[in-house]
């Protein structure tokens, strides 16, 4: 029953992670811009046609441009005659309209009007029509307004006239060549291509094709995300098993692809989107291989909807690989500035080379594109804020934060140096030992260095109970009951955890504090109690650290370094042989006690660590020559 529950929980966990990726796929498809659902080409007047030679798949009309239609409408309306009703007057017949009506006729450049009197309609030139004032000036007496516009009839006549205007000016037949690859798009080509776009987007053609296009895009997104999941399952199962990392991956994709879709929706260049955020964030928090795969999947998905996919893929591939190569391990903020500079130049050079290769001329280059690359470079620097946000959101830790934590002038380390100077010096030596060992076996050296600096901060609660801080005084622990003395020694772990949480140290650093002794025995006081009470049963829990055992290479290295550094201080002979014997004795004892049973250390890793410790401790405790005194 227990096994069945564990299996069910495992499957539920897997389905939860797969469900997160499925939700991401659905959100991405919903974010995709709805324009250009089937007509995927991007073109501009004066730019080369960057696709294969295009032929018509069906007959379609060539639509006139808005300027052409406006010009033709103006020509038609220039001969249009508005209609007026005549109101009979007793006085002499003079055609009189209101001042506002005359202004309307003049604004619309009408030269004639049609006047209906009874069943008869006559046309008069506008020069024979007066306003009240102009009639008085001309005839010398007052006249009454006797013309009123027939709005209904005028609108009907105007609509009928405009309806005779054709919106098209030709027909492209199925199979007819529209434009060849590399050909410069002229005004007429642009008009034909816009007409083809309009035909694709018409309701008559669009409904079925849009449905299939949406299905195709959804399938592509699912396939790309499935490839990423497959990568995680096969090469990085520990990441797929971590819910926080799965959410981290999905949030990155959503953020960058969402920005790209937003730019496309508002007609902005997709090069304004800093796709390099993906490799930067993934490289900082995860690893470089995953950063490459993440970047590839993201730009492949985005290429489904960008106007010029091949150009986009070439440029973003180059920038992504350059970013990962240049960044390597970000320990300084200035590295972001260097990365941004490289990104700008790589994008600019690749874009220039692509355009020249496609067209054979400089004239097709769009200068504004370089501005977009510059903006992307500035946004690359802004990734520093995202690093901080993701650290807080997912409880990750970056190399930047680790560098800040290793500053010995920080509040906590300064307090350690003041209250427990011996412990501080011990921590410094342990950090150097551990960092060197981590480099040799490929572990995170900066992380283990940071953990080593803080692993004994709990000793600040009772610094003089620990031998490294006792100068010229007796050890008070020797006067205590061994059980009480062991309790005091063990308390430095729990006190260190409390102090670390009070100062908001990252969880990964706190793990070093709690695990650097594992659940080992406080051997000195345990042996002392056993020797003093040979016939009594010993409660080992009184002499064991609370744990947990180390679970990472870095935590195991720290445990070894802490033990061998302390052991080396008790040596009277600092020869390489004696140091090697002490190192082997301490590490063998920890292995025999099962302290590294939950770590991924290999036998080779352990041997390499031993070798580094012996070399470093021998160098640290080397003898100096005695200086001769001056004979007087």
N, C-alpha and C positions, 0 to 999 in steps of 0.2 A: 504493500500500500504506500509506504514511504517512497519507494523507488518510482512508483507510478505518479505520485504527486510531483516529484522532482522532474520527471520527464515532461509532465504537463506544464510545469512552470517554465522549463527550458523552451518548449515550443511556443508558449505564450510570449516569452521574451523575444524570440526570433520574429514572430508575427508582428509584434509591436514595432520593431525596427523596420521591418519591411513595409509596414503600414505608414510609417513616417515618410519613407521614400515615395510611396504611392501618393500620399497627400502632396508632397513637394511636386511630383509630376503633374498632378491636377492643377495646382496653383500656377505652375509655369505656363501650362497650356492656356489657362484663363487670362494670364497676363499678356500672352502673345497679342500683338496689335492685330485688329480685325481688318485693316485695309490690306490690299494686295494679297488677298488670300490665295489666289491662284496665279496671278500675274506677278512673278517674282523678280522681274528685271528692274534695275535702277539705271536711269539714263539722264543726261543733261546735254543741252545744246553746246556744241563745240568740243565735247568730250568724246573719246573713242568708244565704240561699242565693245564692251569687254567680254561678250559671250559668243557662243557659236552663231553661225549665220542663221538668221531667223526667217522662217517661212510661215505663211498664214495657214492655220489649221482649219479655217472655215472662212466663208465670205463675211466681210464686215464693211460698213461704210466708213468713209473718212469724214470726221466731224469738223466743222469749221471752228476756228478759235473764237473766243469771246470777243476779241477785237474785231474780227471779221464780221461777226454777227451784229455787233454794235454799229459798225460802219454801214452795213447794208440796211439795217433798220433806219438809220438816219437818212439814208438816201430815199427810202420808201416814204418816210414821214415828211420829207421835204415837198412832196406833191400831194400830201394828204390835205383835205379840206374839211375843217370842223363845221358842224351843222348848227344853225340858229333858227329860232322861231321868231316870226315878225308879229309885232303887236300893232294893229292899225291905229293911226292917229288922225285927228281932224286936220292938223296942220300940214304944211308942205312935207312931202316924203323925203326924209333925211335918215340914213342908217346911223343909229346912235347906240353905242354900248357903254357900259360903265368903265371907269378908269381902270379898275382892277382887271376887268376882262381884256381891255386893250393891252395891258402889261403882260398878261398871260399869253396873248397871241404873239406879241413881239418876242417874248422870251423863247417861245417854241419855234420862232422863225416861220410862222405861217404867212404866206403871201396872199391867200384868198380865203373867203368863207362862203358857205352855201346857206342861202336864206330861203326858208319855206314860207310861202304865203298861200294859205288855203291848201290846194292840191298841187300847186306849182312851186318848183324849187329852182332858184336861179343862183348863179355863182357871181360874186362881186370881188373885185380886187380890194385888198386891205386899205389901199389909199382912199377908197370911197367911203370908208367907215370912220365915224367921228366919235369923240367923247363929248360930254356936255360942254366942256370948256372949249375944245377945238371947234365945235359946231358954232358956238357963239362968236368965237374969233373970226370964223370964216364967213358966216352968214349975217352976223350983226344982230341976231335975236336969239332968245332962249329956245332950246329944243328939248323934247322929252326923250328918255331912253325907250327905244322900241325894239331892241334885239335882246333875246335871252337864249343862252346856249342850250341846245337840246342834248343834254348829257348822255342820255340813254342811246340815242341814235349815233352820236359821235363815238362813244365807246364801241358800239357794235361795228361801225365802219372801220374803226382803227384796228380792232381785233381781227376782223376779216382780212384787212390788208396785210397785217403782220403774219397771219397764218399762211399766207401764200409764200412766205420766205422759207426756203429749205435749209435745215440745219446741217446738211451734208453737202459735200462737193466732189464726190467720187466714190468708187468701190474698189476694194482689194479682194481679189478672188482667191479661193482656196488653192494652196500650193504656190502662190506668187511670192517671190522673194521680197522681204521687207527691208532688211539691212544685213550687210556682211560683217563678219568679225573684224575688229580693228578700224572699221570705217568711222569717220568723224560724223557725229549726229548733227545733221543740218536742221533748219527750221521745218522743212517739209517732212523730214524723217521723224522729227519730234512730234509733229502733228499726227502722223500716221501711227506712231507708237502709242500716243495718248488715246487715239481712237480704238486701238487694239485693247488697251487697258480697260477702256470704258465698256467695250464689248464683253470682256471677261467678267466685269463686275456687274453687268446688267442682270436683272432678275431672271430673264429668259435662260441665260447660260449659267448663272452663278449658283443657284440653290443646290443642285446635285453636286457640282464640282467643289463647292465650298465644304459640303459635308464630307466628301472624300478627302479633301485637303486637310481638314481638321483631324480626321481619323489618321491620316498619314503622319501629321506632326505629333499627335499624341503617341503613336507607335514609336516614332523616332526618339522622343523624350524618354519613354519607358525603356527602350533598348539601351540608350546611353547610360541611364541611371542603373540599369541592371548590370552593365559592364563594370560600373564603379562598385556596386555591391559585391560582384564576383571578385574583384580585386581585393576588397576588404576581407572577404571570407577566406580566400586562398592565401594571401600574403600578409594581411594584418588582422587576424581574427580577434586580437585583443582590442582593437579599435571598434570592430563591429559589435563586440560584446559590451562595450561601454555606451550607455544611453547618452551620456553627456557629449561624447565625441560624435556620435551619429547626429545629434541635434546641431552640434557645431558645424559639421560638414553641410548639412541641409540649410542652415541659416545663412552660411556664406553664399551658397548658390542662389538662394532666394534673393539675397541683397543685391548681388551683382547682376543677375539676369533680370531682376525687377527694374533696376536702374536702366538697363539697356532697352527694355520694352517701353519704359517711360519716355526715353529719348526718342525712340522710333515713333511713338504715338504722337509726340508734339513736333515731329519733323526735324529733330536735331540729329547731329552726327553721333553714331554709335562710338566713335573714337573719344568722345567725352567721358565715357565710362571707364574707370580704372580697373580693368580686369586683373591687373597685377596684385590687387588686394588678395585674391585667392592664393597665389603662390607665397605671398609674404606671410599672411596669417597662418597658413598651413605649415610653412617651413618653421616659423617661430614656435608654434605650439606642438607640432607633430613631428614630421620628418620630411626630407627633401623628395623622396620617391613618391610619397603620398601627395606632396605638393604638385609634382608634375602631373600625376594622374588626375587630380582635382581640376587643375587648370585646363587640361585637355578636354575633359568631360564638359566643363562649363562653356568653353568657346565652341565646342561642337554643337551643343544645344542652342547657343545663341546664333550660330551660323544658319540655323533653320529659317530665321526671319530677317536677317540683315540684308540690305540691298545688294551688296557685292560680296558674297560669301567667301570666294577664294582669296580675294585681296585681304579680307578681314582675318581669315585663318592664317595666312602667311605672316602678317604683321604681328598678330597676338601670340602666335607660336614662338616667334623670335623673341618677343619681349618677355614672355613667360620663362623661357629657358635662360635668358640673360639675367633675369631677376633672381632666380634660384642660384645661379652660378655666382653672381656678385654678392648676394646677401650672405650665403653660407651659414653663419651663425651670428645673429644680430645682438651685439653686446653694447653698442653705442648708438645714440640717436643720429649721429652724423652719417651712419651707414644708410639711413633712409634717403638722405640728401644725395648721396653718391648713387644709390639705386635709381632715384628719380632722374638724375642727369643721364645715366646710361639708358634708361627707358626712352627718354626723349630722343636721343641721338639714334638709337636703334630703330625706333618707329619711323623717324624722318628718313633715314637712309633706306630702309626697306620699302617705304612708300615710293620714294623717288626712283629707286631701281625698278620696281614693278611697273610704274607708269611708263618709264622710258623703254623697258623691255617690251611692253605691250604695244606702244604707239610709235616708238622710234623718234620721239620729239619731246622737247621740254614744255611745249605750249599746253599740253593736256594736264599739267600739274595744277592742282587747286591750292593756292597759297593759304587759304583758310584752314586747310587740313593741318598745317604745321602749328597753327594756333591751338587746335584741338589737342594735339600731342603735348603742347606746353601745359595746357590745363590739366591733362591727365598726369603729367609729372608733378604738378602742385598737389593734386589729390593723392598721389603716392605718398608724399610726405605726411598728409593727413591721416595715413594709416596708423600713425602712432596712437591717436585717440582710440581707434578701434581695438588696438592691442590691449589697451588699458580696460576698455569696456568688456571685451571677451574674457579677460582675466577675472574680472569680478563676476561676470555672468556664469561662467562655467568652472570657476575655481582652478583655472590653469595658472601656470607660472611661466613667464618668459625670461629669456636671458637678460633682458634689460632690468627686470625686477631683481634677478639674482645678483647682478652687478651692484645694484643699489644696496641690497642687503649685505653684501660683503664689505661695505664701507665701514672700517673700524671706528670711524668717528660718529657713527650713528648712535642714537640715544642708548639703545640696549647694550651694544658691544662696548661703548664707553663706560657704562655702569659696571659691566663685567670686569673691565680692566681696573676700575677703581676699587671695587669691593672684593674681587677675587683675582688678583694679578697673576698668581700661579696658575689658576685654572685658565685664565685668558691665554697665557703663554702655551700651556698644554694644548688648548684648542687651536692655536695658530699652527703648532707643529703637526697636529693631527690633520688639519686641513691641507697642509702641504703634502704630507704623506699620501693622504687619500686621493688628492687631485692627480698626483703623478701615477698612482696605480690605476685610476679610472681612465686616464689617457691611454695606457698600455693595452687595456682590454676592451677599449671602445665604449666605455660607459660615459655618462654625462659628468665631466670633470667639474664644471662650474657649479652644478647642482650639489655634488658631494662636498665641494669646498664650502659652500654656503651652509649645508647641514652640519658640517664639522665645527664651524665657528659658533653655532648656537647649541650644539648638542648638550653642553654642560651648564647652560645658564641657570639651571635650577640650584646649582651650588651657591648662588648668591644669597639664598635664604639662610644658609649656615656655612659660610665660607671657611671658618677655622676648624671645622670638623674634617676637612679634607687635607691630606698631607701636603699637597703642592702649595697650599697657602699658609702652612705652619713654618714660621721662621723663628728659630731659637726658642720654641715652646714645645712642651710635651703634647702628644696626640691625645685629646680628651676622650676619644672613642675607646682607647685602651683601658680606661678606668671604668667603662660602662659594661653592663651585661651584654654579651655578644648578640643576643636577640634584639636588644634596644639599639645597639650600635649598627646592626644590619638594617634596622628600620630607618635610622637616620641616613645611612648611605643610600638606601633604596629611594628615600623621599626626594632625592635630587631629580629623579625622573618625573615624578608627579608634579613637583614644584616647578620644574622647567616647562611642563606642558601648560600649567596654569599661567605662568608668566608669558609664554609665547602667545597664548590666546588673548591675554590682556593687551598685548602690543600688536594684535592682529597680524601675526606672522602667517604666511600661507600654510595650508594644510600639509603640503609636501615637505615643508621644513619641520613642522611639528612631528611628522612621522619619523624623522631622524632622531628627534629627542626621545620619543617613546620606545623606539626599537633599537637604540644603539647598544643596549645590554641584552636585548631579547628577553627570554625568561630564564636567563642563567642564574647560577647561585652566586651569592656574595661569598666567594670561596674562603676568604681569610677568616671571617667570623663563623662561618659554617664549620670549618675544620677546628677552630678554637673551641666551639661548643661541643663538638663530637669528642674531641680529646679530653675535655673536662667532664663529660658525662658519657663514658663509654658504654654503660649498661642501659641507658635510656633511649627510647624511640625518639627520633628527631622529626619534628614537623618541618619538612623542607619548605613549605609555603612561607614560613617566617623569614627564610633566607633567600627567596627567589624574587627577582625583578618581575614586575607585572606584565612585561612584554608590550606589544606582540613581538614575534620573531621578525627578522628582516624578510622582506618579500621582493626586494629589488637588488640588482647588482650594487647600486650606489649605497644602499643601507648596509649591505654585507661588508662592503669595503670599509665603511666608517667603523663598523664594529671591530673589524680586524685592526685598523689603524689605531683606534682608541686603546685597544688592549696592548698592542706591541709597543706603542709609544710610552705608555705607562710602565710597561715591563722593562723597557730599555733604561729607564731612569734608576732602576734598582741594580744595574750592573756595575761591577767594579772593573771589569775588563771590557774594553770597547773594541776588541779585535773583531775582524769580520767573522771569525768562527764562532765567537761567543754570541755575537749579535744574531747570526743565522740560527744558532741553537735556540735562543730566546724566541725569535720570530716563529720558528717551526713549532716550538712547545706551545705557544699561545694559540696559534691557528689550529693545530691538531686537536687541542683541547676543546675549542669551539666546535670543530667539526664533529668530534666524538659526542659532544653534548647535543647534537642535532640542531644547532642554531641556524644553519644555512639550508635546512631541508626544504624550505619554501622559496628559495631563490633560484634564478636561472643560471647560476654560476656553473661553469664546466671545470673539469680537473685542470685543464690547461689554464683557465682564468686564475685558479688558485695558485698554481705554480708561478705564473707571471707576477701575481701580486706579491708572493713571497720574495721573489727576486728583486722587485722594486723596493720593497721595504728594507731588505738587507742593504742594498746599495745606498739608499737615502739615509738610513740610520748610521751607517758607517761614515758617510760624508759629513753628517751633522755632528758626529762625536769624534771627529778626527783630532789627532794630537798636534799641538804646535811646538816648534822648537823653542828651547829656552834661550833668552837673550843674555849674552855675557855681560857681566858688570864691568865698569871702567876701573882699572887699577889706578890707584892714586900714588 
